[in-house]
C-alpha cells in the first residue's frame, strides 16, 4: 500500500488538494451538498460569477476525480443532472467547516490585508 504525503514532491495528493481547494470546486461541491442533484443552469445561477467554461471545467474535473456524477437523460433537448457521489459526500463536512470559517473570519482577514498593504506601501 503506497503512502501518500502531500508534503513530498510529486505526490498525487497535491493535485487533488489543488482541485478540491479551488474556489469553484468548493462552491460546486457545497451547492450540490446543500441542495442535492442539480442541472447545469441551476448550478450556474447559484454560483454567481462563474462562467459557463469554468463551471464546465470544474464539473468535468470533479467527475473525473469521482466526486460528482453526471447523468444524461435521453430527451430533446438533453437533460443533464449532477450530484455528489458517495466519495463527494465525504467532503461535505470539511468543506462546510472551511466555508463557515471564511465567513466567520473575513472581517479579520480584510483588516489584516489592509494593514499589510499599508505597511508595504510605506516601504516602497
Secondary structure, DSSP 8 states (H G I E B T S, - for coil): -----TTSTT-HHHHHHHHHTSHHHHHHHHHHHHH-SEEHHHHHHHSTT--HHHHHHHHHHHHHTTSEEEEEE--SS-EEEEEE-HHHHTTHHHHHHHHHHHHHHHHHHHHHHHHHHHHHHHT-
